């Protein structure tokens, strides 16, 4: 069970990085920003969700 939880965590981190990189590339068209946002992954995804027009805050 512990190993399976570790696999799920690895997939979650990878998915968060992929989403952050895709969002960053779409907004900035910069590989450096995309790499940076990939490192901070879920933080950037949540930030983007709250700050974009029509996002979580309306």
DSSP file (Angstrom, degrees, kcal/mol; ACC not computed):
  #  RESIDUE AA STRUCTURE BP1 BP2  ACC     N-H-->O    O-->H-N    N-H-->O    O-->H-N    TCO  KAPPA ALPHA  PHI   PSI    X-CA   Y-CA   Z-CA
    1    1 A X     >        0   0    0      0, 0.0     4,-2.1     0, 0.0     5,-0.2   0.000 360.0 360.0 360.0 -40.6    0.0    0.0    0.0
    2    2 A X  H  >  +     0   0    0      1,-0.2     4,-1.9     2,-0.2     5,-0.1   0.921 360.0  50.1 -63.3 -42.8    2.7    2.5    0.8
    3    3 A X  H  > S+     0   0    0      1,-0.2     4,-1.9     2,-0.2    -1,-0.2   0.898 108.5  52.7 -62.8 -39.7    4.4    2.0   -2.6
    4    4 A X  H  > S+     0   0    0      1,-0.2     4,-2.0     2,-0.2    -1,-0.2   0.909 107.2  52.0 -64.1 -40.5    1.1    2.5   -4.4
    5    5 A X  H  X S+     0   0    0     -4,-2.1     4,-2.2     1,-0.2    -1,-0.2   0.875 107.2  53.8 -61.6 -37.1    0.6    5.8   -2.6
    6    6 A X  H  X S+     0   0    0     -4,-1.9     4,-2.1     2,-0.2    -1,-0.2   0.877 106.9  51.4 -63.7 -38.0    4.0    6.9   -3.7
    7    7 A X  H  X S+     0   0    0     -4,-1.9     4,-2.1     2,-0.2    -2,-0.2   0.897 108.8  50.5 -66.1 -39.9    3.1    6.1   -7.3
    8    8 A X  H  X S+     0   0    0     -4,-2.0     4,-2.3     1,-0.2    -2,-0.2   0.911 109.5  51.1 -64.0 -41.6    0.0    8.2   -7.0
    9    9 A X  H  X S+     0   0    0     -4,-2.2     4,-2.3     1,-0.2    -2,-0.2   0.898 108.5  51.7 -63.4 -40.0    2.0   11.1   -5.6
   10   10 A X  H  X S+     0   0    0     -4,-2.1     4,-2.2     1,-0.2    -1,-0.2   0.905 110.1  48.6 -63.5 -41.2    4.5   10.9   -8.4
   11   11 A X  H  X S+     0   0    0     -4,-2.1     4,-2.6     2,-0.2    -2,-0.2   0.909 110.6  51.8 -65.0 -41.9    1.7   11.0  -11.0
   12   12 A X  H  X S+     0   0    0     -4,-2.3     4,-2.3     2,-0.2    -2,-0.2   0.904 110.4  47.4 -61.8 -42.8    0.1   14.0   -9.2
   13   13 A X  H  X S+     0   0    0     -4,-2.3     4,-2.1     2,-0.2    -1,-0.2   0.918 113.6  48.3 -65.7 -43.2    3.4   15.9   -9.2
   14   14 A X  H  X S+     0   0    0     -4,-2.2     4,-2.2     1,-0.2    -2,-0.2   0.895 111.8  49.0 -63.9 -40.4    3.9   15.1  -12.9
   15   15 A X  H  X S+     0   0    0     -4,-2.6     4,-2.5     2,-0.2    -1,-0.2   0.907 110.1  51.4 -67.5 -41.0    0.4   16.1  -13.8
   16   16 A X  H  X S+     0   0    0     -4,-2.3     4,-2.5     1,-0.2    -2,-0.2   0.900 110.7  48.7 -61.8 -41.3    0.7   19.4  -11.9
   17   17 A X  H  X S+     0   0    0     -4,-2.1     4,-2.6     2,-0.2     5,-0.2   0.912 110.9  50.5 -64.3 -42.6    4.0   20.2  -13.7
   18   18 A X  H  X S+     0   0    0     -4,-2.2     4,-2.2     2,-0.2    -2,-0.2   0.910 112.2  46.5 -63.6 -42.2    2.4   19.4  -17.1
   19   19 A X  H  X S+     0   0    0     -4,-2.5     4,-2.6     2,-0.2     5,-0.2   0.930 113.3  49.2 -64.9 -45.1   -0.6   21.7  -16.4
   20   20 A X  H  X S+     0   0    0     -4,-2.5     4,-2.7     1,-0.2    -2,-0.2   0.907 112.0  48.3 -62.0 -42.2    1.6   24.5  -15.2
   21   21 A X  H  X S+     0   0    0     -4,-2.6     4,-2.7     2,-0.2     5,-0.2   0.909 112.2  49.2 -65.3 -42.1    3.9   24.3  -18.2
   22   22 A X  H  X S+     0   0    0     -4,-2.2     4,-2.1    -5,-0.2    -2,-0.2   0.925 113.8  45.4 -63.7 -44.5    1.0   24.3  -20.6
   23   23 A X  H  X S+     0   0    0     -4,-2.6     4,-2.3     2,-0.2     5,-0.2   0.941 114.7  48.6 -62.7 -47.4   -0.6   27.3  -18.9
   24   24 A X  H  X>S+     0   0    0     -4,-2.7     4,-3.2     1,-0.2     5,-0.6   0.911 111.6  48.2 -61.5 -44.4    2.7   29.2  -18.8
   25   25 A X  H  X5S+     0   0    0     -4,-2.7     4,-1.7     1,-0.2    -1,-0.2   0.903 111.2  51.2 -64.2 -40.0    3.5   28.5  -22.4
   26   26 A X  H  <5S+     0   0    0     -4,-2.1    -1,-0.2    -5,-0.2    -2,-0.2   0.896 119.2  36.3 -63.4 -40.3    0.0   29.6  -23.5
   27   27 A X  H  <5S+     0   0    0     -4,-2.3    -2,-0.2    -5,-0.2    -1,-0.2   0.909 133.7  19.2 -78.9 -43.6    0.3   32.8  -21.6
   28   28 A X  H  <5S-     0   0    0     -4,-3.2    -3,-0.2    -5,-0.2    -2,-0.2   0.684  75.5-144.2-108.6 -21.5    4.0   33.8  -22.0
   29   29 A X     << +     0   0    0     -4,-1.7     2,-0.4    -5,-0.6    -4,-0.1   0.867  61.1 127.0  53.5  38.3    5.4   31.8  -25.0
   30   30 A X     >  -     0   0    0     -6,-0.3     4,-2.1     1,-0.1    -1,-0.2  -0.989  54.5-157.0-130.9 125.1    8.7   31.6  -23.0
   31   31 A X  H  > S+     0   0    0     -2,-0.4     4,-2.4     2,-0.2     5,-0.2   0.852  96.4  55.8 -67.8 -34.0   10.5   28.4  -22.3
   32   32 A X  H  > S+     0   0    0      2,-0.2     4,-2.4     1,-0.2    -1,-0.2   0.931 110.1  44.0 -65.6 -44.5   12.2   29.9  -19.2
   33   33 A X  H  > S+     0   0    0      2,-0.2     4,-3.0     1,-0.2     5,-0.2   0.893 112.2  54.0 -64.8 -38.5    8.9   30.9  -17.6
   34   34 A X  H  X S+     0   0    0     -4,-2.1     4,-1.8     2,-0.2    -2,-0.2   0.910 109.9  46.8 -62.6 -42.2    7.5   27.5  -18.5
   35   35 A X  H  X S+     0   0    0     -4,-2.4     4,-1.7     2,-0.2    -2,-0.2   0.936 113.4  48.6 -64.1 -46.4   10.4   25.7  -16.8
   36   36 A X  H  X S+     0   0    0     -4,-2.4     4,-1.6     1,-0.2     3,-0.3   0.933 112.9  46.8 -59.5 -46.9   10.1   27.9  -13.7
   37   37 A X  H  X S+     0   0    0     -4,-3.0     4,-0.6     1,-0.2     7,-0.3   0.814 107.3  58.7 -67.7 -28.9    6.3   27.4  -13.5
   38   38 A X  H  < S+     0   0    0     -4,-1.8     3,-0.3    -5,-0.2    -1,-0.2   0.870 104.3  51.8 -63.7 -36.8    6.9   23.6  -14.0
   39   39 A X  H  < S+     0   0    0     -4,-1.7    -2,-0.2    -3,-0.3    -1,-0.2   0.883 117.1  36.7 -67.9 -38.7    9.1   23.7  -10.8
   40   40 A X  H >X S+     0   0    0     -4,-1.6     3,-2.2     1,-0.2     4,-0.7   0.430  88.4 157.8 -94.3   2.7    6.5   25.4   -8.7
   41   41 A X  H >X  +     0   0    0     -4,-0.6     4,-2.1     1,-0.3     3,-0.6   0.290  63.3  31.5  15.3 -93.5    3.7   23.4  -10.5
   42   42 A X  H 3> S+     0   0    0      1,-0.3     4,-2.5     2,-0.2    -1,-0.3   0.799 115.7  59.6 -63.2 -29.8    0.6   23.3   -8.4
   43   43 A X  H <> S+     0   0    0     -3,-2.2     4,-2.4     1,-0.2    -1,-0.3   0.938 110.2  42.8 -60.9 -45.3    1.3   26.7   -6.8
   44   44 A X  H <X S+     0   0    0     -4,-0.7     4,-2.9    -3,-0.6    -2,-0.2   0.884 112.0  53.6 -68.8 -38.9    1.2   28.3  -10.2
   45   45 A X  H  X S+     0   0    0     -4,-2.1     4,-2.1     2,-0.2    -2,-0.2   0.933 112.8  43.4 -61.7 -45.7   -1.9   26.2  -11.3
   46   46 A X  H  X S+     0   0    0     -4,-2.5     4,-1.8     2,-0.2    -2,-0.2   0.917 113.7  51.5 -66.4 -43.3   -3.8   27.4   -8.2
   47   47 A X  H  X S+     0   0    0     -4,-2.4     4,-1.8    -5,-0.2    -2,-0.2   0.929 111.0  48.4 -57.4 -46.4   -2.6   31.0   -8.7
   48   48 A X  H  X S+     0   0    0     -4,-2.9     4,-1.9     1,-0.2    -1,-0.2   0.895 108.3  54.3 -62.5 -40.4   -3.7   31.0  -12.3
   49   49 A X  H  < S+     0   0    0     -4,-2.1     7,-2.2     1,-0.2     8,-0.4   0.862 113.4  42.3 -63.2 -35.2   -7.1   29.6  -11.4
   50   50 A X  H  < S+     0   0    0     -4,-1.8     7,-0.2     5,-0.2    -1,-0.2   0.767 119.9  40.6 -82.4 -25.5   -7.7   32.4   -8.9
   51   51 A X  H  < S+     0   0    0     -4,-1.8    -2,-0.2    -5,-0.2    -3,-0.2   0.623  88.6  96.1-103.3 -13.5   -6.4   35.3  -11.0
   52   52 A X  S >< S-     0   0    0     -4,-1.9     3,-2.1    -5,-0.2     5,-0.2  -0.467  88.8 -92.1 -77.6 151.0   -7.6   34.6  -14.5
   53   53 A X  T 3  S+     0   0    0      1,-0.3    -1,-0.1    -2,-0.1    -2,-0.1  -0.401 114.7  13.3 -60.2 130.3  -10.8   36.3  -15.7
   54   54 A X  T 3  S+     0   0    0     -2,-0.1    -1,-0.3    -4,-0.1    -2,-0.1   0.607 100.9 134.8  78.5  12.0  -13.8   34.1  -14.9
   55   55 A X  S X  S-     0   0    0     -3,-2.1     3,-1.7    -5,-0.1    -5,-0.2   0.278  77.9 -57.4 -75.7-153.9  -11.7   31.9  -12.7
   56   56 A X  T 3  S+     0   0    0     -7,-2.2    -6,-0.2     1,-0.3    -7,-0.1   0.779 136.3  51.7 -63.1 -28.2  -12.6   30.5   -9.3
   57   57 A X  T 3         0   0    0     -8,-0.4    -1,-0.3    -7,-0.2    -7,-0.1   0.402 360.0 360.0 -93.0   4.0  -13.2   34.0   -7.8
   58   58 A X    <         0   0    0     -3,-1.7    -2,-0.1    -6,-0.1    -5,-0.1   0.460 360.0 360.0 100.1 360.0  -15.5   35.0  -10.6
